Amino acid sequence: MADGPWLGAGEAHVWRSYQRVQRALAGALDHQLERHAGLSGADFALLGPLAEAVDGVLRMRDLAATVEWDRSRLSHHISRMEKRGLVVREHCAEDARGANVRLTLSGRLAVEAARRPHRETVRRYFFDQLGADELVVLAGAFDRMLARLIEDDHEPPCAR
């Protein structure tokens, strides 16, 4: 190759390690959610903001923006969650074209059952592995990476 290797040895190691950690952490979190609450990671991502919302209700578009999903993905997943009794879709009184999503009692119980074990899993595999100085460095690095992605127009479409 005329311009040298794709990444240097140190960079390649960090990149591969990041990818492995990302997959393994997502797998550990998904396993924990399924085991303790019968939820997928996607379910939990949607139930969390609903549980924190006033009366457990959010506009579909606001929920999509919060979790950075496009409308189609959100609509399909909400339909699956409705069938399981976790949420209900309602007409929006302020906008006839809009819809709200309401957390059901079953949904609230599921998210409450998942929260403590989820927090413990996040701490065990992420925060407990880092010192205070490393957290500051990691936060700065993540902020810079996200800023560059947004600057280069690679933010999620629903966040625009």
PASEBA-1860 file (N, C-alpha, C; in nm, 3 decimals):
! residues 160
1> MADGPWLG> 0.083/-0.117/0.000/0.000/0.000/0.000/0.088/0.124/0.000 ~ 0.058/0.217/-0.084/0.141/0.336/-0.099/0.135/0.428/0.023 ~ 0.020/0.437/0.086/0.006/0.531/0.197/0.020/0.465/0.335 ~ 0.066/0.343/0.341/0.090/0.276/0.468/-0.030/0.198/0.517 ~ -0.017/0.138/0.635/-0.127/0.056/0.688/-0.248/0.142/0.723 ~ -0.364/0.076/0.728/-0.489/0.146/0.758/-0.479/0.217/0.892 ~ -0.434/0.147/0.994/-0.414/0.203/1.127/-0.280/0.153/1.180 ~ -0.218/0.232/1.266/-0.099/0.185/1.334/-0.137/0.075/1.432
9> AGEAHVWR> -0.038/0.001/1.481/-0.064/-0.111/1.570/-0.141/-0.068/1.695 ~ -0.101/0.041/1.756/-0.170/0.089/1.876/-0.312/0.133/1.847 ~ -0.330/0.205/1.735/-0.465/0.247/1.696/-0.555/0.127/1.666 ~ -0.500/0.030/1.594/-0.578/-0.089/1.559/-0.621/-0.164/1.685 ~ -0.531/-0.173/1.782/-0.565/-0.240/1.908/-0.678/-0.166/1.980 ~ -0.668/-0.034/1.989/-0.772/0.045/2.056/-0.904/0.033/1.982 ~ -0.901/0.040/1.849/-1.024/0.033/1.771/-1.092/-0.103/1.787 ~ -1.015/-0.211/1.777/-1.073/-0.345/1.794/-1.124/-0.365/1.936
17> SYQRVQRA> -1.051/-0.315/2.033/-1.095/-0.327/2.173/-1.225/-0.250/2.195 ~ -1.234/-0.131/2.139/-1.358/-0.052/2.150/-1.475/-0.130/2.091 ~ -1.457/-0.187/1.973/-1.565/-0.261/1.909/-1.606/-0.383/1.991 ~ -1.510/-0.454/2.046/-1.540/-0.572/2.129/-1.613/-0.531/2.257 ~ -1.566/-0.425/2.322/-1.630/-0.377/2.445/-1.773/-0.334/2.415 ~ -1.792/-0.262/2.306/-1.926/-0.215/2.271/-2.022/-0.333/2.252 ~ -1.979/-0.435/2.179/-2.064/-0.553/2.156/-2.088/-0.631/2.286 ~ -1.981/-0.651/2.363/-1.994/-0.729/2.486/-2.079/-0.657/2.589
25> LAGALDHQ> -2.062/-0.526/2.602/-2.142/-0.449/2.698/-2.289/-0.449/2.657 ~ -2.316/-0.429/2.529/-2.455/-0.433/2.482/-2.515/-0.571/2.509 ~ -2.439/-0.676/2.486/-2.488/-0.812/2.512/-2.516/-0.835/2.660 ~ -2.427/-0.789/2.747/-2.446/-0.805/2.892/-2.570/-0.729/2.939 ~ -2.589/-0.608/2.887/-2.705/-0.528/2.926/-2.834/-0.591/2.875 ~ -2.833/-0.637/2.750/-2.953/-0.702/2.695/-2.988/-0.828/2.774 ~ -2.886/-0.907/2.807/-2.910/-1.030/2.884/-2.970/-0.998/3.021 ~ -2.916/-0.898/3.087/-2.966/-0.858/3.218/-3.112/-0.811/3.209
33> LERHAGLS> -3.144/-0.730/3.110/-3.281/-0.680/3.096/-3.380/-0.794/3.070 ~ -3.341/-0.887/2.984/-3.428/-1.000/2.954/-3.448/-1.087/3.078 ~ -3.341/-1.114/3.149/-3.346/-1.201/3.266/-3.428/-1.141/3.380 ~ -3.411/-1.012/3.407/-3.477/-0.951/3.523/-3.614/-0.893/3.494 ~ -3.641/-0.858/3.369/-3.768/-0.791/3.343/-3.837/-0.836/3.214 ~ -3.778/-0.928/3.140/-3.840/-0.972/3.015/-3.841/-0.863/2.910 ~ -3.744/-0.771/2.917/-3.738/-0.658/2.824/-3.617/-0.669/2.733 ~ -3.630/-0.612/2.614/-3.514/-0.597/2.527/-3.450/-0.461/2.558
41> GADFALLG> -3.331/-0.441/2.507/-3.266/-0.311/2.523/-3.349/-0.200/2.461 ~ -3.411/-0.230/2.347/-3.496/-0.132/2.280/-3.619/-0.099/2.364 ~ -3.680/-0.201/2.425/-3.794/-0.177/2.515/-3.753/-0.082/2.627 ~ -3.641/-0.111/2.690/-3.595/-0.032/2.804/-3.562/0.111/2.762 ~ -3.505/0.127/2.643/-3.473/0.260/2.592/-3.599/0.346/2.579 ~ -3.711/0.284/2.544/-3.837/0.358/2.529/-3.912/0.373/2.661 ~ -3.908/0.269/2.744/-3.982/0.274/2.870/-3.922/0.374/2.968 ~ -3.790/0.390/2.966/-3.725/0.483/3.059/-3.777/0.625/3.048
49> PLAEAVDG> -3.774/0.685/2.928/-3.827/0.821/2.914/-3.977/0.831/2.945 ~ -4.052/0.727/2.911/-4.196/0.729/2.942/-4.218/0.725/3.093 ~ -4.138/0.646/3.165/-4.152/0.636/3.311/-4.120/0.770/3.378 ~ -4.033/0.848/3.317/-3.994/0.977/3.374/-4.084/1.091/3.331 ~ -4.168/1.070/3.231/-4.255/1.175/3.178/-4.375/1.197/3.269 ~ -4.430/1.317/3.265/-4.551/1.349/3.340/-4.662/1.255/3.297 ~ -4.724/1.188/3.391/-4.832/1.093/3.367/-4.790/0.976/3.278 ~ -4.659/0.957/3.255/-4.613/0.846/3.172/-4.651/0.859/3.026
57> VLRMRDLA> -4.666/0.984/2.978/-4.711/1.008/2.841/-4.611/1.098/2.768 ~ -4.579/1.060/2.644/-4.496/1.144/2.557/-4.554/1.142/2.416 ~ -4.534/1.252/2.345/-4.567/1.255/2.203/-4.472/1.159/2.132 ~ -4.521/1.092/2.031/-4.438/1.000/1.954/-4.313/1.072/1.902 ~ -4.330/1.192/1.847/-4.215/1.263/1.790/-4.113/1.299/1.898 ~ -4.161/1.332/2.018/-4.070/1.366/2.127/-3.995/1.242/2.176 ~ -4.064/1.129/2.182/-3.999/1.004/2.221/-3.894/0.965/2.116 ~ -3.928/0.981/1.989/-3.832/0.950/1.881/-3.707/1.036/1.895
65> ATVEWDRS> -3.726/1.163/1.921/-3.611/1.253/1.936/-3.527/1.216/2.059 ~ -3.594/1.179/2.167/-3.523/1.144/2.291/-3.433/1.023/2.272 ~ -3.482/0.921/2.204/-3.404/0.798/2.187/-3.327/0.796/2.054 ~ -3.342/0.902/1.975/-3.272/0.918/1.846/-3.305/0.806/1.748 ~ -3.435/0.778/1.736/-3.486/0.679/1.641/-3.567/0.752/1.535 ~ -3.575/0.693/1.415/-3.664/0.751/1.315/-3.808/0.708/1.344 ~ -3.902/0.778/1.284/-4.044/0.754/1.314/-4.089/0.612/1.280 ~ -4.040/0.558/1.170/-4.082/0.424/1.129/-4.037/0.319/1.231
73> RLSHHISR> -3.912/0.326/1.272/-3.861/0.230/1.371/-3.941/0.240/1.500 ~ -3.964/0.364/1.545/-4.039/0.384/1.669/-4.181/0.327/1.656 ~ -4.247/0.358/1.548/-4.385/0.312/1.529/-4.394/0.159/1.532 ~ -4.303/0.092/1.463/-4.303/-0.054/1.462/-4.276/-0.111/1.600 ~ -4.182/-0.052/1.672/-4.149/-0.107/1.803/-4.262/-0.080/1.904 ~ -4.322/0.038/1.896/-4.436/0.068/1.984/-4.550/-0.031/1.958 ~ -4.573/-0.067/1.832/-4.677/-0.165/1.800/-4.649/-0.298/1.869 ~ -4.522/-0.342/1.867/-4.486/-0.468/1.934/-4.505/-0.456/2.086
81> MEKRGLVV> -4.470/-0.342/2.141/-4.485/-0.321/2.286/-4.633/-0.312/2.325 ~ -4.716/-0.256/2.238/-4.861/-0.252/2.264/-4.917/-0.393/2.276 ~ -4.875/-0.481/2.187/-4.924/-0.619/2.189/-4.887/-0.690/2.319 ~ -4.778/-0.649/2.381/-4.733/-0.708/2.506/-4.788/-0.635/2.628 ~ -4.868/-0.530/2.604/-4.931/-0.458/2.714/-4.842/-0.361/2.789 ~ -4.727/-0.323/2.731/-4.634/-0.233/2.799/-4.671/-0.086/2.781 ~ -4.731/-0.054/2.667/-4.770/0.084/2.634/-4.902/0.082/2.557 ~ -4.965/0.197/2.548/-5.079/0.216/2.459/-5.055/0.343/2.378
89> REHCAEDA> -5.102/0.340/2.257/-5.094/0.457/2.169/-5.226/0.531/2.179 ~ -5.220/0.663/2.190/-5.342/0.744/2.204/-5.338/0.860/2.104 ~ -5.457/0.910/2.071/-5.465/1.028/1.986/-5.417/1.148/2.065 ~ -5.355/1.240/1.995/-5.304/1.362/2.057/-5.410/1.471/2.046 ~ -5.456/1.522/2.159/-5.562/1.623/2.161/-5.515/1.755/2.098 ~ -5.386/1.787/2.111/-5.334/1.914/2.060/-5.309/1.913/1.910 ~ -5.294/1.794/1.852/-5.259/1.782/1.710/-5.321/1.654/1.656 ~ -5.422/1.668/1.573/-5.495/1.552/1.521/-5.405/1.458/1.442
97> RGANVRLT> -5.294/1.510/1.387/-5.202/1.425/1.310/-5.105/1.350/1.401 ~ -5.091/1.395/1.524/-4.993/1.336/1.615/-5.051/1.225/1.699 ~ -4.963/1.156/1.768/-5.003/1.048/1.858/-4.918/1.055/1.984 ~ -4.976/1.010/2.091/-4.905/0.999/2.218/-4.882/0.852/2.249 ~ -4.784/0.826/2.334/-4.760/0.692/2.386/-4.772/0.702/2.537 ~ -4.851/0.612/2.594/-4.871/0.610/2.739/-4.818/0.479/2.796 ~ -4.743/0.491/2.904/-4.692/0.376/2.977/-4.807/0.311/3.053 ~ -4.822/0.180/3.041/-4.925/0.108/3.116/-4.868/0.068/3.253
105> LSGRLAVE> -4.954/0.017/3.338/-4.908/-0.034/3.467/-4.807/-0.147/3.445 ~ -4.834/-0.236/3.350/-4.739/-0.345/3.321/-4.605/-0.291/3.275 ~ -4.608/-0.187/3.193/-4.484/-0.124/3.146/-4.407/-0.061/3.261 ~ -4.480/0.006/3.349/-4.415/0.070/3.465/-4.353/-0.036/3.556 ~ -4.425/-0.144/3.581/-4.370/-0.250/3.665/-4.246/-0.313/3.602 ~ -4.247/-0.331/3.470/-4.133/-0.390/3.401/-4.010/-0.299/3.410 ~ -4.029/-0.171/3.387/-3.914/-0.079/3.392/-3.862/-0.066/3.535 ~ -3.951/-0.068/3.631/-3.906/-0.062/3.771/-3.830/-0.188/3.811
113> AARRPHRE> -3.874/-0.304/3.760/-3.803/-0.428/3.789/-3.664/-0.428/3.725 ~ -3.649/-0.360/3.614/-3.522/-0.361/3.541/-3.422/-0.258/3.591 ~ -3.467/-0.149/3.648/-3.378/-0.036/3.677/-3.260/-0.070/3.768 ~ -3.286/-0.127/3.883/-3.175/-0.152/3.976/-3.074/-0.252/3.920 ~ -3.117/-0.368/3.868/-3.019/-0.458/3.809/-2.946/-0.397/3.689 ~ -3.017/-0.314/3.611/-2.954/-0.248/3.496/-2.845/-0.153/3.544 ~ -2.877/-0.073/3.644/-2.779/0.021/3.701/-2.658/-0.055/3.753 ~ -2.681/-0.166/3.822/-2.571/-0.246/3.875/-2.484/-0.303/3.764
121> TVRRYFFD> -2.545/-0.344/3.654/-2.469/-0.398/3.540/-2.386/-0.288/3.475 ~ -2.445/-0.170/3.457/-2.371/-0.057/3.399/-2.251/-0.023/3.488 ~ -2.274/-0.016/3.617/-2.164/0.015/3.709/-2.056/-0.093/3.704 ~ -2.096/-0.219/3.711/-2.000/-0.330/3.715/-1.908/-0.332/3.594 ~ -1.966/-0.319/3.475/-1.888/-0.336/3.353/-1.835/-0.206/3.293 ~ -1.884/-0.092/3.340/-1.838/0.035/3.281/-1.772/0.123/3.386 ~ -1.850/0.180/3.475/-1.797/0.280/3.568/-1.699/0.223/3.669 ~ -1.721/0.102/3.718/-1.628/0.045/3.815/-1.491/0.014/3.755
129> QLGADELV> -1.482/0.012/3.624/-1.355/-0.016/3.557/-1.273/0.110/3.532 ~ -1.327/0.225/3.569/-1.261/0.352/3.540/-1.237/0.431/3.667 ~ -1.122/0.496/3.673/-1.094/0.588/3.781/-1.155/0.724/3.751 ~ -1.155/0.813/3.849/-1.214/0.946/3.833/-1.146/1.023/3.720 ~ -1.014/1.017/3.712/-0.941/1.087/3.605/-0.976/1.029/3.468 ~ -0.991/0.897/3.461/-1.026/0.833/3.335/-1.166/0.873/3.289 ~ -1.259/0.889/3.384/-1.394/0.934/3.348/-1.391/1.072/3.283 ~ -1.310/1.161/3.337/-1.298/1.296/3.282/-1.242/1.289/3.140
137> VLAGAFDR> -1.138/1.210/3.121/-1.077/1.195/2.988/-1.176/1.132/2.891 ~ -1.243/1.028/2.934/-1.339/0.959/2.847/-1.455/1.051/2.809 ~ -1.506/1.127/2.906/-1.615/1.221/2.876/-1.570/1.323/2.773 ~ -1.450/1.376/2.788/-1.399/1.472/2.691/-1.383/1.412/2.553 ~ -1.331/1.290/2.548/-1.314/1.222/2.419/-1.449/1.197/2.352 ~ -1.546/1.146/2.428/-1.679/1.121/2.371/-1.743/1.251/2.323 ~ -1.730/1.358/2.400/-1.787/1.487/2.359/-1.725/1.535/2.228 ~ -1.593/1.522/2.214/-1.527/1.564/2.090/-1.569/1.478/1.971
145> MLARLIED> -1.579/1.347/1.992/-1.620/1.257/1.883/-1.761/1.289/1.838 ~ -1.852/1.308/1.933/-1.990/1.340/1.899/-1.999/1.475/1.828 ~ -1.924/1.574/1.875/-1.924/1.705/1.811/-1.876/1.694/1.666 ~ -1.773/1.614/1.641/-1.723/1.596/1.504/-1.827/1.527/1.417 ~ -1.892/1.425/1.469/-1.996/1.357/1.393/-2.110/1.452/1.357 ~ -2.151/1.534/1.452/-2.258/1.631/1.426/-2.211/1.736/1.326 ~ -2.089/1.783/1.343/-2.031/1.882/1.251/-2.028/1.830/1.108 ~ -1.996/1.702/1.093/-1.989/1.640/0.960/-2.125/1.585/0.915
153> DHEPPCAR> -2.231/1.624/0.986/-2.368/1.588/0.950/-2.395/1.439/0.959 ~ -2.344/1.375/1.066/-2.367/1.233/1.087/-2.447/1.207/1.213 ~ -2.524/1.306/1.258/-2.609/1.281/1.373/-2.733/1.206/1.326 ~ -2.800/1.138/1.417/-2.921/1.065/1.378/-3.022/1.159/1.314 ~ -3.093/1.113/1.209/-3.187/1.200/1.138/-3.294/1.262/1.228 ~ -3.341/1.190/1.328/-3.448/1.243/1.411/-3.397/1.349/1.509 ~ -3.266/1.360/1.528/-3.211/1.460/1.620/-3.191/1.594/1.552 ~ -3.211/1.597/1.421/-3.190/1.722/1.346/-3.305/1.815/1.360
END
